[in-house]
Amino acid sequence: MRLIGMLDSPYVRRVAVSLKILELPFQHEAVSVFRHFAQFSAINPVVKAPSFVTDDGTVLMDSTLILLHVEHIAGRSLMPPGTPAHTRALRRIGLALAACDKGVSIVYERGQRPEEKRHQPWMDRVGGQMLAALRDLESEVSDGWFAGDSVMQPEITTAIGWRFITQMLPDIVPVADFPRLAALSARAEQTQAFRETNFG
Ligand SMILES: N[C@@H](CCC(=O)N[C@@H](CS)C(=O)NCC(=O)O)C(=O)O
């Protein structure tokens, strides 16, 4: 199994960390959607990170779909059992992914669009959506992990999203307003799976 994409992508990193936690061996290829476009295109012409090449050579994309596949292979889920816990987990992952999507949009606006073509009201709107997702997520975090003792997909995606957003957009996020997210992220980053799949 091959995981294609840079670990500064929160989507690539959530798959990498999940694979480590599920103890599934994989080959990581740090190919950038921008700097290595031609190399990426040769693997997946759609150039979406993460791309994931299965053992039979099928190219999957979208981190959530890739996670469904790897959990299927592992015969183990990183989602909590029981409908109420599962529903809460989906809500938290949804918030974390929405925050990442908005963060990525801003990073691309800043990195790809010439300054004179940027539309500040749009940037403000996207930034507001990102902060709204983070605020709702902050209100869901208690001390420690979301629930129980183990790192599951809600913690993985939340911690990775927080690290990505605060690293890439420090001017937009008032970090002091999110002490629980900061604590969850710090705790997650100390675990072996996170240390082995370092941001960047
Ligand atoms: N919903 C997708 C989002 C993936 C995504 O947007 N990845 C970015 C890298 S962070 C990408 O592929 N960018 C290149 C592009 O969209 O052209 C997922 O969860 O995998």
PDBQT file of the ligand as one rigid body, heavy atoms in Angstrom, charges set to zero:
ROOT
HETATM    1  N1  LIG A 301     -11.773  16.004   1.027  1.00  0.00    +0.000 N 
HETATM    2  C1  LIG A 301     -10.441  15.667   0.603  1.00  0.00    +0.000 C 
HETATM    3  C2  LIG A 301      -9.589  16.937   0.538  1.00  0.00    +0.000 C 
HETATM    4  C3  LIG A 301      -8.221  16.663  -0.025  1.00  0.00    +0.000 C 
HETATM    5  C4  LIG A 301      -7.515  17.919  -0.486  1.00  0.00    +0.000 C 
HETATM    6  O1  LIG A 301      -8.128  18.930  -0.815  1.00  0.00    +0.000 OA
HETATM    7  N2  LIG A 301      -6.186  17.821  -0.561  1.00  0.00    +0.000 N 
HETATM    8  C5  LIG A 301      -5.397  18.902  -1.064  1.00  0.00    +0.000 C 
HETATM    9  C6  LIG A 301      -4.029  18.908  -0.381  1.00  0.00    +0.000 C 
HETATM   10  S1  LIG A 301      -4.185  19.463   1.289  1.00  0.00    +0.000 SA
HETATM   11  C7  LIG A 301      -5.192  18.717  -2.549  1.00  0.00    +0.000 C 
HETATM   12  O2  LIG A 301      -5.258  17.631  -3.054  1.00  0.00    +0.000 OA
HETATM   13  N3  LIG A 301      -4.929  19.829  -3.253  1.00  0.00    +0.000 N 
HETATM   14  C8  LIG A 301      -4.682  19.832  -4.649  1.00  0.00    +0.000 C 
HETATM   15  C9  LIG A 301      -5.886  20.178  -5.432  1.00  0.00    +0.000 C 
HETATM   16  O3  LIG A 301      -7.020  20.104  -4.914  1.00  0.00    +0.000 OA
HETATM   17  O4  LIG A 301      -5.723  20.543  -6.589  1.00  0.00    +0.000 OA
HETATM   18  C10 LIG A 301      -9.838  14.627   1.541  1.00  0.00    +0.000 C 
HETATM   19  O5  LIG A 301     -10.349  14.463   2.665  1.00  0.00    +0.000 OA
HETATM   20  O6  LIG A 301      -8.885  13.932   1.157  1.00  0.00    +0.000 OA
ENDROOT
TORSDOF 0
